[in-house]
């Protein structure tokens, strides 16, 4: 079966009682002959015969409620292969060939069983001539390893990005993850990667697996620009009235705790929350998020999320938020959802005027964790509450079906512990984690030189103020949680206004420089205004890119760069600002500081 543009094709065959597939790009093998299938404890994947082969096609497009572009093309050719085993049980392979890549999944019906148990998923990815890979070495997507040989890969989380000896790139992930464990990969002795599903999996007699996705391109920037493929493999939105789902920027109290400002110290108390709300309103931002601790120790089952600690008067806080037209987000640990009735919790929060929930420490990548996330997600939809999930399972495009699921922390954001992301990390993560879906990186520190004195900041930030602002563009998320105190943004209004103007949902997105491990520059447009963000590794250097994407007309350019003597570990808060008029026939040439960034706003005049 060929892709709509005829550049890619897949071959599926039954051989020696096993199903195999091979995937080609321009007739060059991308995935060599690899196994497919699912084994159950109740029955083996044996005695197979093909009973039906059907081909189909679809040429549609759809508009997301929020996203990286105004509409997403959904063009594919489909192949359905029906199989029967020696006991007349029926299995179905569903394959779709897109211009962007291949997707396939499994379905089966076992009539005489009330429940089934997964023994093994047989899926393999035999990548042809691959020399190096970037993989996630932590189940929450927090840490990556680069330059991995395929033979070294063991129980890695998805996505996986790999480069072949011939120069093309492969991106492997999953889509539509429901009622199943997350897919991890390990190397086989024969050089292929095999599926390892996290934890035990109980299945119903009628079952549909998640999609397995393989994209191929000449450069990793392609995956960033075509990441909508993962959403395409999910059903349309189940929420009819979406008026309450609104992308936006939120202030956030967690990293502020311990900050001192004009004799005032931000703490976990009512006065700090009221001050945050007042300042959020002054800044003109729509949301404020209260993080862990407001109802007690977050990991303790004895902590009652229907009450508050004595230092927190939540009714008073929510009243002030309503008066100031600031939407309130609340952190709730997974322990609370396991120990208390979800309807009771969410009804209480809705009565308090809360607009969104941050689900913390989901942690488990198994079927139980996936099911809990889905349960909370569906209940939040019932109560019209948006959701942000931390320590989450892999993004798999389910935000198309549930657009109130704005973002998740499937990444190593600016953490509390000893590890802090290095500049090079931010030239890799957009090509890996962020392709799978929106991620909550929490960039935007301004008081970089003073932040280590705070309660939940234990290491120096390896970044600059302009790199921090640029990441608000380079990382895509429709919910942007700013980590600093409001006063820090008021002290640097020019850079803050750049961030504040970001719509967080765009009509178009284009990677201008996608040099993984070196430099990443992306442009995003809403109406006639473009926002450009760029970051570089520890070396920095000169960059240039043409402005031909602008089209006709004169554009007023506002350009922010780090200071002349700024690096990721020195003079981090210094920056410059300049204005000019630019046209589509020009090429911008800029110098980015080591570990620094660039922010550009282009307005049509």
N, C-alpha and C positions, 0 to 999 in steps of 0.2 A: 504494500500500500504506500502511495506517494503522498507527500505534503501538497497542499493546494498550489504552491509555486513550483512543484516538481524538483526541488533541490534536495529533498530528503526522502528516504523511504525505509520501511521496516519489512522484514521477512519473518514470518512465523511458521514453524513446522513441528510436526509430531514425528519423533524418531526414537526408537527403542523404548517406547512407553513413557517418553518424557517430552515436554513442550519446550521449545527453544525459540529465541528471537535474536535477530541481528539488526542493527540500526546503522544506516549509512547517510553521510552528508556529501553531496556531489560525488556519489559512488565510492567515496572513501570510507572504510569502516570506522565508526565511532564506538559502537559497542559490538564486539565480536560475539559469536555464538554463545548465548547465555541462557541459563535455565529460567523457567517461569513456573509458578504454581504454589499451591498451599496444601500442606499435609495436616490432617486432623488426627487426634488420638483415636477417634471412633472409626476411622477408615483411612486407608492409604490411598495415595494418588497413583493408583495402579490400574492396569487393564483399560487404558483410555482409548477412545475412538472419537473421531470428529463426526458429529451428526449434522452440523449446519455451519455454513460460512456466509456472512451477510456484510455487504458494504453500504455505507451511507455517507452523507456529507452535510455540512452546515456552513452557512456564510451569513453571520449576523454580527452586530456590535451592540454594546450596551453602555449606558452612562452610570458610573458609580455615584453614590451620594457624596463621596469625597475620594480623592485619589491623586495620582501623579499626572494624569491627563484627563481631558474632558470626556473622552469615550475610549472604550477598549474594543479592538477587533477580536472576534471570536470565530476564526476561520479554521476549519479542520475537515479532514476526511476520517471516517470511522470504519473500523473493522470489528465485527463481532464473531467470535469463534465459539461454538457450543460443543461441549464434550460430554461423553458419558463413560462411566467406569463399568467394571464387570458386574456391579450390583445395581446398575441402572440409575445411580445417582448422577445428577446433572451439574456441570460446571460451565461457567461462561467466562471467557476472556474478552474484555473490552479494551480496544486500542484506539487512540486518536493520534493522528499525525497532523501537527500544526506546522506552519512555516517556522515557528520558534523552536519546535522540538517534539519529542515523543512522550505520550502519557499512556499508561495502561493500569488496569485494575482487575480484580477477580470478584466474581459473584457465584454463589451456589445455593441450591435448594436441596435439603436432606429431609425428606418427608417423614421418615419414621423415627426421628430423634427429637426430643424436646429441647436439648441443649447440646452444645459441642465445645470441644476444647482444642485450641490451636496447638499442634505439635511443632510445626516448623513452617516458616515461609521460605519457599525455595528460590525466590527471586535472586538473580545474580546480575552484576554489571561487570562484564569482562572488557575493560577499557583497553583500546588498542594503542600500544606504544606510548604509554604515559610516563613521564619522567619526574614530575613533581606535582604535589597536591597541597591545597590549603584545607585543613579539616578543623572541626570543632572538638576540642578535647575535654569538654565539660557538658554534662547533660542539659544545663540551662543555657547553653550557647555562650558561656562567659569567656572562655579562653580558646584560642586557636593555636594550631601548630602549622608552620609553613615548611616548604621544601620536603614534604613527606614522600618517601617512595611508597608505591602502592603496597608493596610487601610488608610495610611497617604499620599499615592501618589496622587498628584493632578497636572495635566497639566505639567508633566515633559517631557523634551526633551529626545529623544533617543540618544545613546543606553541606555539600562537598564540592569544591572547585578544583579542577585539575587541568594541567596543561600537557599537551602531547609533545612528543619529540618533533613532530611536524609543525608545531606552532599553533594548533587550534585548541580551544578551551571547551571543557565539558562541565556542566553544572547539574548536579543530581540532588533532588529533594523529594518531598512528598506533598500531596494536596488533598484536602477534604478529610482531615484526620478526625474521625468520629468512632467511638465504641471499639477502640483498638489501642495497642501500645505503640509508642513512637518507634520509628524505623532507625536502627543503627546499622553500621556496616563494618565488616571485618574482612581481611584478606584471606583468601584460600591459597593452598600450596600451588595451585595452577595459575595464580596471578590475577584471578578475578576477585571481585568484592561480593560477599554474600550478605543477605539480609539477616539481622538479628532483631527480633521484636522484643521490646523491653517488657519484662514481667509475664505473668500468666494471662492468657486471653480466653475468656468465655464468650462463645458466639451463639447467636440464635440460628435456628435451622435455615432461615433465609438471611443471607449475609452479603454485604458489599464492602470490599476492602477500601482503604484509602488509595488514591492514585499514586503511582510511582512515576516520577517525572525526570526526563533527561533532555537538557537543552545543549546546543552546540553552537559555537560562534568563533570568529577569528580573534575577538577581543572580549574581555570580561565586561566592558561597558555595555555590550549588547544585552547582557542579562539584566542589568539595572534598568535599561530603557524598555525591556519587554517582560518585566516581572509580573505584569498583569496575567500572564498565562496561568499562574497559580490560582488566581481568583477565578479565572474562566472555568476551572475544573470544579467549581462549587455551584450549588443551586442559587438562583436569584434571591433577593432579600425576602425574608418572611415577615418583615415589619412593614405594615401598610402605612401607618402614620409615622413619618420620620422627622417631623418638625422639631422634636426635642433633642435630636442628635446634631450637635454642632461642634465642629473642630474649633480649637482655640488654645490660647496660652494660659497656663496656670502658674501662679506663684505657689511656693511649697515650703513648709516649715522645717522639714527634716534636717537639711544641711545648715539651716539658719540657727539651730539651737546652740546657744553659747556665744553667739555674736553679740558684741557690745556696740551700741550706737548712742552717743550723746548721753551717757549715763544710764541708758536702758539696755537690759540684757534679754535677748530672745530666749524664752524657755517654753516648756510644755505647760502653759497656763492660759487662762482666759485672756488676760491683758495682752499677751503676745499675739494671740489669734485675732483679737479685735484690732490691734495695730496693723497686723498683716492685711486684714480686710480693708481697712481704711486706706492703706497705702496701695493696695491692689486697685482700688477704685480710682485713686489719684493717677495711677499709671495708665488707666484705661484698659485694663485687662479683664477678661470675662470670668476667670476661675481662680479659686484658692483651694489648695489641698492640705488637709491635716493628716500627717502620717502616724506611725505606730505609737502606742502608749496612751492614747486618750481614754481608753476604757480599761487600762491595766497592762500587765505584762503580756505581750502579744502571743507568745507561744504557750501560755498556761491555759488549760481548760477551765480553770476556776475564774478566769477573767470574763466578766459578763459584758458582752458587746451591746447590751440594751441599756447599760448604765455608763457613767463616766467616773473617772477619778475625781477626788474633791477639788483638784486644781482646775478642772475643766467644767465650765457651765455651757453645755452645748446648745440648749435652747436660746440662751442669750447670744451666743456666737452666731447661730443660724438666723436669729432675728436681725442682727447687724448686717449679715451678708445679704439678706433680702432687702433691707433698707438701702444698701449701697449697690444693689443690682450686681452682686458677685455670686456666681454659682459655686456651691460648696461641694468638694470631693472629700470622702472619708476613706481612710485605710482600714481594712478589715482582714485579719489573718485567716488563713484557711482553717485553722483550729476552730474558730468561731462558727464557720459554716458546717463543720462536722459535728459540733457539740450542740448547736442551737437550730431551731426551725428556720429555714431560709425565708419563708413568707413573713414570719414574725419580725425577723431582722429588717428585711427590706421595707416592710410597711412602716416600721418605726423610723427608718432613715428618710423615707419619702415624706412622712409627717413632719420631720425636722427641716424639710426643704432641701435636702441633699440632691445633687444632680448627677453624681457619679460615684462609683465604688472602685477603690484600688484593692484588688485581691492580692494578698501577700503570701509568699512562700508556698505557692502551689507545689513546687518541688518535684513531685513524682511524675515521671515520664511514661508510666505504665497506663494500663486501661483505666485503673481507678482514678488517677490524676486527670486523664482526658475526660472521664465521665463527670468528675466534680466540676471541672471548668465548664463543661457543657450545661450542667445543671444550673450553676450560678448565672451563666450567660443567658439562658432562657428565662430564668426568674427575673433577672434585671430587665429584660425586655418587657415582661409583664408589668413591672413597676416604673417603666420609662426611666431607667437609670443607666447611664453610660458606664463602660467598664475599661479598666486598665489592669492587666495582670502581671505580677512580678514573679521571678523564679518560675517561668512559664514553660509549657511545652512549645514545640516548634510552631511558628506561624505556618499555616497551611491554606491560607486563602479563605477561611471561614468567615472573615469579615465581610465578604460579599453577601453572604446569607444573613449575617448578624452585624449590620453596619454600626451598631452602638458599641461594638468591640473595637475601640479606637487604637489601642496600642498594647504592647507587652514588652517586658524586659527579657528579651531573648538575646542577651549581649552582655559584655562586661562594661557597664556604665561607670560613672564616677563613684566607686565603691567606698565603703567605710574602712575596709581593711587595708593591709599593707600594700596590696597591689593597686597601682594606678596605671591606666592605659598610657602607653607611649605614643608619640606623634605618628609613628609608622602604623600603629594599630588602626588609626582612623583613615588610613589609605587602603586598608584591607577589609574591615568590617562592612563597609557599604557594598562590596562585591560579594559578600558571603551572607551574613545574617540578614541584612536589610533587603536583599533580593527576595527572601522568603516572605517578607511582609513588614509592616511598620514596627519599629522598635523604639523603646523608651530609653534613650541614652542619657537624658537629662543634662544637655550642655547648657552653657550660658553663665558660667562663673565670671564675675567682674572684679570682686575684691580678692584677687588671687593671692596677693601678698599677705593677707590677714586671715585667710580661711583656715589655716591649720590649727588655729586656736579654738576652733569650734568643737562641739561635743562629738559629732559624727564625721569628722574629717581627720584622718590619722596619717595622711601622707601629703607631701607637696604635689600640686597639680602640674603635670608635665605639659604645659600648654600656654598659650597667650590669649589675651582678651579678644583679638580678632579671630584667632582660630576657634575660640569658644562661640563667637557669634556666627562664624561661617558654618559650624556644625549644625546650627539650627536650620540650615538649608541643605547641607550635604546629606544629613540623615533625614529620611522621610518618616514623619509621624504626624497624624492629624491632631494629636494632643502633645503639646510641648510644655514640659514641666521645668520651669526655671529654678535653679537651685540656690540662688543668692538672695540676700535680704533686699527688700524693695529700695532701701536707701542707696545701695550700690548702683542700681539702675538709674536712680535720679541724679547721681553724681556724674554719670557719663551719658547724657541724654541723646547725643548724636548716634552712638552705636546702638543704644536701646531702641531708638525710633526705627532703625533698620530691622531689628528683630520684631518689634511690635507690629510692623507693617506686613509681616509674612501672613498670607492667607491660610497656609497649611493644607490647602487643597488647590490643585493647579489645573490649568487647561493644557499645559504641555511641559515636558521635562526632557532635557537633553544633556548628555555627558559631553563636556567640552574637552576635558583631559581625563583619561582613565588609565593612568600608568600605575598599576597595582604595586604596592610597597613604596611608591615614590610620591605621586601627586594625584589628587582627585579634585576635579572642578566640575560642578554641575550647575546648569541654568534651569530655572523654573519660571513659567509665565502664568499670570492670571490677567485676563483681559489684555491690555496693551502694555503691562508693566512686567519686566523681567527682574528676578532676583538671582544673583550668582553667588555661590559660596565655594571656596576652595581651601584645601588643606594640603600640607606637605609633610614629609618625614623629617627626621632630625637634621638633615643636610640643607633643606631649603633650596633656593636658587631661582633662576629666571624661568618664567613661563610665558607662553604666548598662545593666543587663540583668535581665530577670525570671528567677526561679529555678523557673518552672513545670515545667521538665523533670525536677525532682527526684522528683516524686510525693509520696506521703504519708510522714509521719514527721518527726522532728527530726534535723537534720544539724549536726554540729560542724564549724564552718568555721575553717580555719587560713589566714590571708591574709598574704601577703608583698607589700610595696610598697617602692619605692625611698625613700630618705631625703627629708626635706622640702626640702633644698637640692641634691638630686641631679639631674644632667642627663647626657646621653650623653657629655659631655666634662669634667664636674666632679663631684667627690665620688662617683665611680662605684661604690664599694664599700659605701656606706652603705645601710641598709635598715631597715624596721620589720616587726614581726610582731605580729599580733593574733588573738585567738580569740573566737568567738561562736557562738551557736546560731541557725540559720536554718531557714526553712520554704519550701515551694514557692510560697506566696502572697506572698513578699517580692520586692522588687527591690533588687539591689545597686547602690549608687552609689559610685564610686571615682574617685580622681584619679591618673592615671598621669604620671610624670615625663617631661619631654621626652626622647624616645629611650629611654624606660625600659619597664618591664613590670609585670605582676602575675601572681602564682602563688597558686592557691587549691586547697586540698584539702578536700573535703566528705565526711565519714564519717557514715553512718547510725548513730544511737545507739539 
